[in-house]
């Protein structure tokens, strides 16, 4: 779920709760308190929608700048000015390791002569 979508309803419910609590503390009539709370909820929903739109545009702009600054490169990507050596290729392919001293891909059990 997109957390930015939650801004408007949260602000609307908070506005409703605050105005309803104020009405209860001031001992206003139920109809008057409910009317004020519903108006506050509607205004909170509008304000939350505007805030969510602003936050969405800021986040989208940040993501675009980040993507421009940090492009995703495929595996094995080499910068144009970088030279590739055979050792680099072998290291990336996993051929360099424990068996490197006996030869690449050499298996001692298959290279020994059978009698």
N, CA, C and O atoms as a GROMACS GRO file, in nm:
protein
  460
    1UNK      N    1   0.085  -0.118   0.000
    1UNK     CA    2   0.000   0.000   0.000
    1UNK      C    3   0.089   0.124   0.000
    1UNK      O    4   0.196   0.126   0.060
    2UNK      N    5   0.041   0.223  -0.066
    2UNK     CA    6   0.112   0.349  -0.074
    2UNK      C    7   0.080   0.431   0.052
    2UNK      O    8  -0.036   0.470   0.072
    3UNK      N    9   0.180   0.458   0.138
    3UNK     CA   10   0.151   0.530   0.262
    3UNK      C   11   0.106   0.674   0.239
    3UNK      O   12   0.042   0.733   0.326
    4UNK      N   13   0.137   0.731   0.126
    4UNK     CA   14   0.096   0.869   0.099
    4UNK      C   15  -0.056   0.878   0.085
    4UNK      O   16  -0.115   0.981   0.116
    5UNK      N   17  -0.119   0.769   0.039
    5UNK     CA   18  -0.264   0.770   0.026
    5UNK      C   19  -0.334   0.778   0.161
    5UNK      O   20  -0.453   0.810   0.166
    6UNK      N   21  -0.264   0.750   0.269
    6UNK     CA   22  -0.325   0.751   0.402
    6UNK      C   23  -0.328   0.890   0.465
    6UNK      O   24  -0.391   0.908   0.569
    7UNK      N   25  -0.262   0.987   0.405
    7UNK     CA   26  -0.254   1.120   0.465
    7UNK      C   27  -0.392   1.184   0.477
    7UNK      O   28  -0.428   1.234   0.584
    8UNK      N   29  -0.470   1.183   0.369
    8UNK     CA   30  -0.600   1.251   0.370
    8UNK      C   31  -0.698   1.190   0.471
    8UNK      O   32  -0.756   1.265   0.550
    9UNK      N   33  -0.718   1.058   0.472
    9UNK     CA   34  -0.813   1.005   0.570
    9UNK      C   35  -0.767   1.021   0.716
    9UNK      O   36  -0.849   1.041   0.806
   10UNK      N   37  -0.637   1.013   0.738
   10UNK     CA   38  -0.587   1.031   0.875
   10UNK      C   39  -0.613   1.174   0.922
   10UNK      O   40  -0.657   1.196   1.035
   11UNK      N   41  -0.586   1.271   0.835
   11UNK     CA   42  -0.610   1.410   0.872
   11UNK      C   43  -0.759   1.436   0.891
   11UNK      O   44  -0.797   1.512   0.981
   12UNK      N   45  -0.844   1.375   0.810
   12UNK     CA   46  -0.988   1.393   0.824
   12UNK      C   47  -1.038   1.335   0.956
   12UNK      O   48  -1.117   1.398   1.026
   13UNK      N   49  -0.992   1.213   0.989
   13UNK     CA   50  -1.037   1.152   1.114
   13UNK      C   51  -0.982   1.226   1.236
   13UNK      O   52  -1.051   1.237   1.338
   14UNK      N   53  -0.860   1.276   1.226
   14UNK     CA   54  -0.803   1.353   1.338
   14UNK      C   55  -0.882   1.482   1.358
   14UNK      O   56  -0.909   1.522   1.472
   15UNK      N   57  -0.919   1.547   1.249
   15UNK     CA   58  -0.999   1.670   1.260
   15UNK      C   59  -1.134   1.641   1.325
   15UNK      O   60  -1.178   1.714   1.413
   16UNK      N   61  -1.198   1.533   1.281
   16UNK     CA   62  -1.326   1.494   1.338
   16UNK      C   63  -1.313   1.468   1.488
   16UNK      O   64  -1.394   1.516   1.568
   17UNK      N   65  -1.209   1.392   1.526
   17UNK     CA   66  -1.192   1.357   1.667
   17UNK      C   67  -1.164   1.480   1.753
   17UNK      O   68  -1.217   1.493   1.863
   18UNK      N   69  -1.081   1.569   1.703
   18UNK     CA   70  -1.050   1.689   1.781
   18UNK      C   71  -1.172   1.778   1.802
   18UNK      O   72  -1.196   1.826   1.912
   19UNK      N   73  -1.249   1.799   1.696
   19UNK     CA   74  -1.367   1.886   1.709
   19UNK      C   75  -1.474   1.818   1.793
   19UNK      O   76  -1.544   1.884   1.870
   20UNK      N   77  -1.488   1.686   1.780
   20UNK     CA   78  -1.586   1.615   1.863
   20UNK      C   79  -1.545   1.620   2.011
   20UNK      O   80  -1.630   1.640   2.098
   21UNK      N   81  -1.417   1.604   2.039
   21UNK     CA   82  -1.369   1.612   2.177
   21UNK      C   83  -1.388   1.753   2.232
   21UNK      O   84  -1.425   1.771   2.348
   22UNK      N   85  -1.363   1.853   2.149
   22UNK     CA   86  -1.384   1.992   2.194
   22UNK      C   87  -1.531   2.016   2.227
   22UNK      O   88  -1.564   2.080   2.327
   23UNK      N   89  -1.619   1.963   2.141
   23UNK     CA   90  -1.764   1.978   2.166
   23UNK      C   91  -1.808   1.909   2.294
   23UNK      O   92  -1.892   1.960   2.368
   24UNK      N   93  -1.750   1.790   2.320
   24UNK     CA   94  -1.785   1.719   2.443
   24UNK      C   95  -1.734   1.792   2.566
   24UNK      O   96  -1.803   1.802   2.668
   25UNK      N   97  -1.612   1.845   2.558
   25UNK     CA   98  -1.555   1.916   2.672
   25UNK      C   99  -1.628   2.047   2.700
   25UNK      O  100  -1.639   2.089   2.815
   26UNK      N  101  -1.678   2.110   2.596
   26UNK     CA  102  -1.751   2.236   2.614
   26UNK      C  103  -1.898   2.210   2.645
   26UNK      O  104  -1.975   2.304   2.666
   27UNK      N  105  -1.938   2.084   2.648
   27UNK     CA  106  -2.075   2.042   2.676
   27UNK      C  107  -2.175   2.109   2.583
   27UNK      O  108  -2.280   2.158   2.625
   28UNK      N  109  -2.138   2.111   2.454
   28UNK     CA  110  -2.231   2.162   2.352
   28UNK      C  111  -2.337   2.056   2.325
   28UNK      O  112  -2.326   1.942   2.370
   29UNK      N  113  -2.438   2.095   2.252
   29UNK     CA  114  -2.542   1.999   2.215
   29UNK      C  115  -2.487   1.895   2.117
   29UNK      O  116  -2.392   1.922   2.044
   30UNK      N  117  -2.549   1.777   2.118
   30UNK     CA  118  -2.502   1.666   2.034
   30UNK      C  119  -2.512   1.702   1.885
   30UNK      O  120  -2.420   1.674   1.808
   31UNK      N  121  -2.621   1.763   1.844
   31UNK     CA  122  -2.639   1.797   1.703
   31UNK      C  123  -2.537   1.902   1.659
   31UNK      O  124  -2.480   1.892   1.550
   32UNK      N  125  -2.515   2.000   1.742
   32UNK     CA  126  -2.419   2.105   1.710
   32UNK      C  127  -2.277   2.048   1.703
   32UNK      O  128  -2.201   2.082   1.613
   33UNK      N  129  -2.240   1.961   1.800
   33UNK     CA  130  -2.107   1.900   1.802
   33UNK      C  131  -2.087   1.813   1.680
   33UNK      O  132  -1.981   1.818   1.617
   34UNK      N  133  -2.186   1.732   1.645
   34UNK     CA  134  -2.175   1.644   1.530
   34UNK      C  135  -2.165   1.723   1.400
   34UNK      O  136  -2.088   1.687   1.311
   35UNK      N  137  -2.243   1.830   1.390
   35UNK     CA  138  -2.238   1.914   1.269
   35UNK      C  139  -2.098   1.975   1.253
   35UNK      O  140  -2.041   1.972   1.144
   36UNK      N  141  -2.044   2.030   1.361
   36UNK     CA  142  -1.910   2.090   1.355
   36UNK      C  143  -1.803   1.985   1.325
   36UNK      O  144  -1.709   2.011   1.249
   37UNK      N  145  -1.817   1.866   1.384
   37UNK     CA  146  -1.719   1.760   1.361
   37UNK      C  147  -1.722   1.711   1.216
   37UNK      O  148  -1.616   1.684   1.158
   38UNK      N  149  -1.840   1.701   1.158
   38UNK     CA  150  -1.850   1.658   1.018
   38UNK      C  151  -1.794   1.763   0.923
   38UNK      O  152  -1.730   1.729   0.823
   39UNK      N  153  -1.816   1.890   0.953
   39UNK     CA  154  -1.758   1.997   0.871
   39UNK      C  155  -1.606   1.994   0.882
   39UNK      O  156  -1.536   2.008   0.782
   40UNK      N  157  -1.556   1.974   1.003
   40UNK     CA  158  -1.411   1.966   1.023
   40UNK      C  159  -1.353   1.845   0.950
   40UNK      O  160  -1.243   1.853   0.895
   41UNK      N  161  -1.426   1.733   0.949
   41UNK     CA  162  -1.379   1.614   0.880
   41UNK      C  163  -1.371   1.640   0.729
   41UNK      O  164  -1.274   1.599   0.665
   42UNK      N  165  -1.470   1.706   0.674
   42UNK     CA  166  -1.469   1.738   0.530
   42UNK      C  167  -1.353   1.832   0.497
   42UNK      O  168  -1.284   1.812   0.397
   43UNK      N  169  -1.333   1.935   0.579
   43UNK     CA  170  -1.222   2.028   0.554
   43UNK      C  171  -1.086   1.958   0.573
   43UNK      O  172  -0.991   1.987   0.501
   44UNK      N  173  -1.079   1.868   0.670
   44UNK     CA  174  -0.956   1.791   0.691
   44UNK      C  175  -0.927   1.700   0.573
   44UNK      O  176  -0.811   1.680   0.537
   45UNK      N  177  -1.032   1.643   0.512
   45UNK     CA  178  -1.013   1.559   0.394
   45UNK      C  179  -0.960   1.641   0.276
   45UNK      O  180  -0.873   1.595   0.202
   46UNK      N  181  -1.012   1.760   0.259
   46UNK     CA  182  -0.964   1.847   0.151
   46UNK      C  183  -0.819   1.888   0.176
   46UNK      O  184  -0.735   1.880   0.086
   47UNK      N  185  -0.789   1.930   0.298
   47UNK     CA  186  -0.651   1.969   0.331
   47UNK      C  187  -0.556   1.849   0.318
   47UNK      O  188  -0.444   1.865   0.270
   48UNK      N  189  -0.599   1.731   0.361
   48UNK     CA  190  -0.517   1.612   0.350
   48UNK      C  191  -0.492   1.572   0.206
   48UNK      O  192  -0.383   1.525   0.173
   49UNK      N  193  -0.590   1.590   0.120
   49UNK     CA  194  -0.573   1.560  -0.022
   49UNK      C  195  -0.471   1.654  -0.085
   49UNK      O  196  -0.388   1.612  -0.166
   50UNK      N  197  -0.477   1.780  -0.048
   50UNK     CA  198  -0.379   1.877  -0.100
   50UNK      C  199  -0.239   1.843  -0.048
   50UNK      O  200  -0.142   1.844  -0.125
   51UNK      N  201  -0.228   1.811   0.081
   51UNK     CA  202  -0.098   1.773   0.138
   51UNK      C  203  -0.044   1.647   0.072
   51UNK      O  204   0.076   1.638   0.044
   52UNK      N  205  -0.130   1.549   0.047
   52UNK     CA  206  -0.087   1.424  -0.016
   52UNK      C  207  -0.037   1.450  -0.158
   52UNK      O  208   0.061   1.388  -0.201
   53UNK      N  209  -0.102   1.541  -0.230
   53UNK     CA  210  -0.057   1.574  -0.366
   53UNK      C  211   0.081   1.640  -0.362
   53UNK      O  212   0.167   1.612  -0.446
   54UNK      N  213   0.103   1.729  -0.266
   54UNK     CA  214   0.233   1.794  -0.252
   54UNK      C  215   0.341   1.693  -0.216
   54UNK      O  216   0.449   1.694  -0.275
   55UNK      N  217   0.311   1.606  -0.120
   55UNK     CA  218   0.408   1.504  -0.080
   55UNK      C  219   0.438   1.411  -0.196
   55UNK      O  220   0.554   1.374  -0.217
   56UNK      N  221   0.336   1.371  -0.272
   56UNK     CA  222   0.355   1.283  -0.387
   56UNK      C  223   0.448   1.347  -0.489
   56UNK      O  224   0.536   1.279  -0.543
   57UNK      N  225   0.430   1.476  -0.518
   57UNK     CA  226   0.515   1.541  -0.618
   57UNK      C  227   0.660   1.553  -0.568
   57UNK      O  228   0.754   1.539  -0.646
   58UNK      N  229   0.678   1.578  -0.438
   58UNK     CA  230   0.814   1.588  -0.382
   58UNK      C  231   0.883   1.451  -0.389
   58UNK      O  232   1.000   1.442  -0.426
   59UNK      N  233   0.811   1.345  -0.352
   59UNK     CA  234   0.869   1.211  -0.354
   59UNK      C  235   0.901   1.168  -0.497
   59UNK      O  236   1.007   1.111  -0.522
   60UNK      N  237   0.811   1.195  -0.591
   60UNK     CA  238   0.836   1.160  -0.731
   60UNK      C  239   0.957   1.234  -0.787
   60UNK      O  240   1.038   1.175  -0.858
   61UNK      N  241   0.970   1.362  -0.754
   61UNK     CA  242   1.084   1.439  -0.801
   61UNK      C  243   1.214   1.384  -0.743
   61UNK      O  244   1.315   1.374  -0.813
   62UNK      N  245   1.212   1.350  -0.615
   62UNK     CA  246   1.331   1.291  -0.552
   62UNK      C  247   1.368   1.159  -0.619
   62UNK      O  248   1.485   1.133  -0.645
   63UNK      N  249   1.268   1.075  -0.646
   63UNK     CA  250   1.295   0.946  -0.711
   63UNK      C  251   1.352   0.964  -0.850
   63UNK      O  252   1.440   0.888  -0.891
   64UNK      N  253   1.304   1.064  -0.925
   64UNK     CA  254   1.357   1.089  -1.059
   64UNK      C  255   1.502   1.136  -1.052
   64UNK      O  256   1.586   1.092  -1.131
   65UNK      N  257   1.533   1.224  -0.958
   65UNK     CA  258   1.671   1.271  -0.942
   65UNK      C  259   1.763   1.157  -0.900
   65UNK      O  260   1.876   1.148  -0.948
   66UNK      N  261   1.715   1.072  -0.811
   66UNK     CA  262   1.796   0.959  -0.766
   66UNK      C  263   1.822   0.862  -0.881
   66UNK      O  264   1.933   0.811  -0.896
   67UNK      N  265   1.720   0.836  -0.962
   67UNK     CA  266   1.736   0.745  -1.076
   67UNK      C  267   1.832   0.802  -1.179
   67UNK      O  268   1.909   0.727  -1.240
   68UNK      N  269   1.829   0.934  -1.199
   68UNK     CA  270   1.924   0.996  -1.293
   68UNK      C  271   2.067   0.987  -1.239
   68UNK      O  272   2.160   0.966  -1.316
   69UNK      N  273   2.084   1.004  -1.110
   69UNK     CA  274   2.218   1.003  -1.050
   69UNK      C  275   2.272   0.862  -1.032
   69UNK      O  276   2.394   0.843  -1.032
   70UNK      N  277   2.185   0.764  -1.017
   70UNK     CA  278   2.227   0.625  -0.992
   70UNK      C  279   2.158   0.530  -1.090
   70UNK      O  280   2.067   0.458  -1.051
   71UNK      N  281   2.200   0.530  -1.215
   71UNK     CA  282   2.133   0.441  -1.312
   71UNK      C  283   2.162   0.294  -1.280
   71UNK      O  284   2.268   0.260  -1.229
   72UNK      N  285   2.065   0.211  -1.310
   72UNK     CA  286   2.081   0.067  -1.290
   72UNK      C  287   2.154   0.011  -1.410
   72UNK      O  288   2.110   0.027  -1.524
   73UNK      N  289   2.266  -0.054  -1.384
   73UNK     CA  290   2.345  -0.110  -1.493
   73UNK      C  291   2.333  -0.261  -1.490
   73UNK      O  292   2.321  -0.320  -1.382
   74UNK      N  293   2.337  -0.325  -1.607
   74UNK     CA  294   2.328  -0.471  -1.609
   74UNK      C  295   2.452  -0.536  -1.548
   74UNK      O  296   2.556  -0.472  -1.536
   75UNK      N  297   2.440  -0.662  -1.511
   75UNK     CA  298   2.552  -0.735  -1.453
   75UNK      C  299   2.664  -0.741  -1.556
   75UNK      O  300   2.640  -0.768  -1.674
   76UNK      N  301   2.785  -0.717  -1.511
   76UNK     CA  302   2.899  -0.720  -1.601
   76UNK      C  303   2.925  -0.588  -1.672
   76UNK      O  304   3.010  -0.582  -1.760
   77UNK      N  305   2.853  -0.483  -1.635
   77UNK     CA  306   2.870  -0.352  -1.698
   77UNK      C  307   3.010  -0.301  -1.670
   77UNK      O  308   3.060  -0.311  -1.558
   78UNK      N  309   3.073  -0.247  -1.772
   78UNK     CA  310   3.207  -0.190  -1.759
   78UNK      C  311   3.200  -0.047  -1.808
   78UNK      O  312   3.144  -0.019  -1.914
   79UNK      N  313   3.255   0.043  -1.730
   79UNK     CA  314   3.261   0.183  -1.772
   79UNK      C  315   3.346   0.193  -1.900
   79UNK      O  316   3.440   0.115  -1.917
   80UNK      N  317   3.314   0.285  -1.989
   80UNK     CA  318   3.385   0.294  -2.117
   80UNK      C  319   3.536   0.312  -2.103
   80UNK      O  320   3.611   0.265  -2.189
   81UNK      N  321   3.583   0.378  -1.998
   81UNK     CA  322   3.727   0.402  -1.985
   81UNK      C  323   3.797   0.293  -1.904
   81UNK      O  324   3.917   0.303  -1.880
   82UNK      N  325   3.726   0.190  -1.863
   82UNK     CA  326   3.784   0.083  -1.782
   82UNK      C  327   3.824  -0.033  -1.872
   82UNK      O  328   3.750  -0.070  -1.963
   83UNK      N  329   3.941  -0.091  -1.847
   83UNK     CA  330   3.990  -0.205  -1.923
   83UNK      C  331   3.952  -0.335  -1.852
   83UNK      O  332   3.955  -0.342  -1.729
   84UNK      N  333   3.916  -0.436  -1.928
   84UNK     CA  334   3.882  -0.565  -1.873
   84UNK      C  335   4.000  -0.659  -1.894
   84UNK      O  336   4.055  -0.668  -2.004
   85UNK      N  337   4.037  -0.728  -1.788
   85UNK     CA  338   4.144  -0.827  -1.799
   85UNK      C  339   4.084  -0.966  -1.790
   85UNK      O  340   3.969  -0.983  -1.749
   86UNK      N  341   4.162  -1.064  -1.828
   86UNK     CA  342   4.113  -1.202  -1.822
   86UNK      C  343   4.085  -1.243  -1.678
   86UNK      O  344   3.991  -1.318  -1.651
   87UNK      N  345   4.166  -1.195  -1.585
   87UNK     CA  346   4.145  -1.227  -1.444
   87UNK      C  347   4.012  -1.171  -1.394
   87UNK      O  348   3.946  -1.235  -1.313
   88UNK      N  349   3.972  -1.053  -1.442
   88UNK     CA  350   3.844  -0.995  -1.403
   88UNK      C  351   3.728  -1.082  -1.451
   88UNK      O  352   3.632  -1.105  -1.379
   89UNK      N  353   3.739  -1.130  -1.575
   89UNK     CA  354   3.633  -1.213  -1.631
   89UNK      C  355   3.623  -1.343  -1.553
   89UNK      O  356   3.513  -1.388  -1.520
   90UNK      N  357   3.737  -1.404  -1.523
   90UNK     CA  358   3.736  -1.530  -1.448
   90UNK      C  359   3.682  -1.511  -1.307
   90UNK      O  360   3.611  -1.597  -1.255
   91UNK      N  361   3.714  -1.398  -1.246
   91UNK     CA  362   3.667  -1.370  -1.110
   91UNK      C  363   3.516  -1.351  -1.109
   91UNK      O  364   3.448  -1.401  -1.020
   92UNK      N  365   3.463  -1.278  -1.207
   92UNK     CA  366   3.319  -1.254  -1.213
   92UNK      C  367   3.242  -1.380  -1.244
   92UNK      O  368   3.129  -1.397  -1.198
   93UNK      N  369   3.300  -1.471  -1.323
   93UNK     CA  370   3.229  -1.593  -1.360
   93UNK      C  371   3.241  -1.701  -1.253
   93UNK      O  372   3.175  -1.804  -1.262
   94UNK      N  373   3.326  -1.678  -1.151
   94UNK     CA  374   3.340  -1.773  -1.042
   94UNK      C  375   3.440  -1.882  -1.070
   94UNK      O  376   3.444  -1.982  -0.997
   95UNK      N  377   3.520  -1.868  -1.172
   95UNK     CA  378   3.618  -1.971  -1.205
   95UNK      C  379   3.743  -1.962  -1.119
   95UNK      O  380   3.817  -2.060  -1.109
   96UNK      N  381   3.768  -1.850  -1.057
   96UNK     CA  382   3.883  -1.835  -0.970
   96UNK      C  383   3.840  -1.876  -0.830
   96UNK      O  384   3.738  -1.828  -0.780
   97UNK      N  385   3.915  -1.962  -0.769
   97UNK     CA  386   3.877  -2.007  -0.635
   97UNK      C  387   3.972  -2.112  -0.586
   97UNK      O  388   4.093  -2.102  -0.607
   98UNK      N  389   3.918  -2.215  -0.521
   98UNK     CA  390   4.001  -2.318  -0.459
   98UNK      C  391   4.077  -2.401  -0.562
   98UNK      O  392   4.190  -2.442  -0.535
   99UNK      N  393   4.019  -2.426  -0.677
   99UNK     CA  394   4.084  -2.511  -0.776
   99UNK      C  395   4.167  -2.436  -0.876
   99UNK      O  396   4.203  -2.493  -0.980
  100UNK      N  397   4.200  -2.310  -0.850
  100UNK     CA  398   4.270  -2.229  -0.948
  100UNK      C  399   4.414  -2.274  -0.968
  100UNK      O  400   4.468  -2.260  -1.077
  101UNK      N  401   4.478  -2.330  -0.863
  101UNK     CA  402   4.618  -2.369  -0.877
  101UNK      C  403   4.633  -2.495  -0.961
  101UNK      O  404   4.738  -2.514  -1.023
  102UNK      N  405   4.534  -2.582  -0.965
  102UNK     CA  406   4.544  -2.706  -1.042
  102UNK      C  407   4.491  -2.689  -1.183
  102UNK      O  408   4.488  -2.785  -1.259
  103UNK      N  409   4.451  -2.569  -1.219
  103UNK     CA  410   4.398  -2.545  -1.354
  103UNK      C  411   4.249  -2.517  -1.343
  103UNK      O  412   4.181  -2.569  -1.255
  104UNK      N  413   4.200  -2.436  -1.435
  104UNK     CA  414   4.061  -2.397  -1.432
  104UNK      C  415   3.976  -2.516  -1.472
  104UNK      O  416   3.996  -2.574  -1.578
  105UNK      N  417   3.883  -2.552  -1.386
  105UNK     CA  418   3.791  -2.659  -1.417
  105UNK      C  419   3.851  -2.798  -1.404
  105UNK      O  420   3.786  -2.896  -1.438
  106UNK      N  421   3.972  -2.808  -1.355
  106UNK     CA  422   4.035  -2.940  -1.342
  106UNK      C  423   3.979  -3.012  -1.222
  106UNK      O  424   3.974  -2.956  -1.113
  107UNK      N  425   3.939  -3.134  -1.241
  107UNK     CA  426   3.888  -3.216  -1.134
  107UNK      C  427   3.990  -3.326  -1.108
  107UNK      O  428   4.013  -3.407  -1.198
  108UNK      N  429   4.054  -3.332  -0.990
  108UNK     CA  430   4.161  -3.428  -0.964
  108UNK      C  431   4.117  -3.574  -0.983
  108UNK      O  432   4.198  -3.657  -1.021
  109UNK      N  433   3.992  -3.604  -0.958
  109UNK     CA  434   3.948  -3.744  -0.969
  109UNK      C  435   3.937  -3.786  -1.115
  109UNK      O  436   3.954  -3.904  -1.145
  110UNK      N  437   3.909  -3.693  -1.205
  110UNK     CA  438   3.894  -3.730  -1.347
  110UNK      C  439   4.025  -3.715  -1.423
  110UNK      O  440   4.039  -3.773  -1.531
  111UNK      N  441   4.121  -3.640  -1.371
  111UNK     CA  442   4.247  -3.622  -1.443
  111UNK      C  443   4.350  -3.727  -1.408
  111UNK      O  444   4.448  -3.743  -1.481
  112UNK      N  445   4.330  -3.799  -1.300
  112UNK     CA  446   4.427  -3.904  -1.266
  112UNK      C  447   4.406  -4.023  -1.358
  112UNK      O  448   4.294  -4.051  -1.401
  113UNK      N  449   4.515  -4.094  -1.386
  113UNK     CA  450   4.507  -4.209  -1.478
  113UNK      C  451   4.449  -4.327  -1.402
  113UNK      O  452   4.481  -4.351  -1.285
  114UNK      N  453   4.364  -4.400  -1.469
  114UNK     CA  454   4.301  -4.517  -1.410
  114UNK      C  455   4.384  -4.639  -1.447
  114UNK      O  456   4.431  -4.649  -1.560
  115UNK      N  457   4.404  -4.730  -1.354
  115UNK     CA  458   4.480  -4.853  -1.380
  115UNK      C  459   4.392  -4.972  -1.384
  115UNK      O  460   4.440  -5.083  -1.406
   0.00000   0.00000   0.00000
